[in-house]
Amino acid sequence: MTARVAATVDGVPVPVDDVDAREARLRGGPLAAALPAAGTSEGRQLRRWLTQLIVTERVIAAEAAALGETGRDAPSEAELLPDTTAR
C-alpha cells in the first residue's frame, strides 16, 4: 500500500501520517480543549495549518542542510523565547 502524501519538499514526500501524528500530539496535549473538533470546517483548517507548519519546518531544514548549517551554534528555544507563555 502506498502512503498518502500531503506535500513534497525538495523531492521528499511529506506523508499524511506525519500530519495525523502532529494532530494527535496536539489533541493529546494540555491545550486539547481549545482545539476545534475534528471533522468540522475549523478542524480541517487546523489540519491545513499543521500541513503548512510541517512543510515550512522541512523547507527550512532542507535549506539549512544545503547551506551546510548544522544548528550546533543555534540559540536554544529558551534563549529565543525567554517568556514561557510564548513557547
C-alpha positions in Angstrom: 0.0 0.0 0.0 1.3 3.4 -0.9 1.4 6.1 1.8 -0.8 9.2 1.1 1.3 12.3 0.5 0.2 15.7 1.9 3.1 17.6 0.2 6.5 17.3 -1.3 9.6 19.3 -0.1 12.7 19.2 -2.2 11.6 15.9 -3.8 10.9 14.3 -0.4 7.2 13.4 0.3 5.5 14.6 3.5 3.1 11.7 4.4 -0.4 12.4 5.6 0.7 10.2 8.5 3.0 13.0 9.7 0.1 15.4 9.8 -2.0 12.8 11.6 0.8 12.3 14.2 1.2 16.1 14.8 -2.6 16.5 15.2 -2.7 13.5 17.6 0.1 15.1 19.7 -1.9 18.4 19.9 -5.1 16.6 20.7 -3.4 14.6 23.4 -1.8 17.7 25.0 -2.8 20.0 27.8 -4.5 22.5 25.4 -6.6 20.0 23.6 -9.8 21.5 24.8 -9.0 24.7 23.0 -8.8 22.9 19.6 -11.6 22.8 17.1 -13.5 19.5 16.9 -12.1 17.0 14.3 -14.2 16.8 11.1 -15.5 20.3 11.3 -14.5 23.1 9.0 -12.4 24.5 11.7 -10.8 21.1 12.3 -9.9 20.9 8.6 -8.4 24.3 8.8 -6.3 23.1 11.7 -5.0 20.2 9.6 -4.2 22.7 6.7 -2.3 24.8 9.2 -0.4 21.8 10.5 0.5 20.8 7.0 1.8 24.3 6.3 3.8 24.2 9.5 5.4 20.8 8.8 6.2 21.9 5.2 7.8 25.1 6.5 9.9 23.2 9.0 11.1 20.9 6.3 11.9 23.7 3.8 14.0 25.4 6.5 15.8 22.1 7.3 16.5 21.5 3.6 17.8 25.0 3.1 20.0 24.8 6.2 21.4 21.4 5.0 22.1 22.9 1.6 24.0 25.7 3.2 25.9 23.3 5.4 24.3 24.6 8.6 24.2 22.1 11.4 22.4 24.0 14.1 25.3 23.5 16.6 25.6 27.2 17.2 21.9 28.0 17.1 20.3 29.5 20.2 18.1 27.3 22.2 14.3 27.8 22.3 14.6 29.2 25.9 17.1 31.8 24.6 14.9 32.8 21.7 11.7 32.8 23.8 12.5 33.6 27.4 8.8 34.1 28.2 7.4 30.6 28.8 4.0 31.8 27.6 5.4 32.4 24.1 6.6 28.8 24.0 
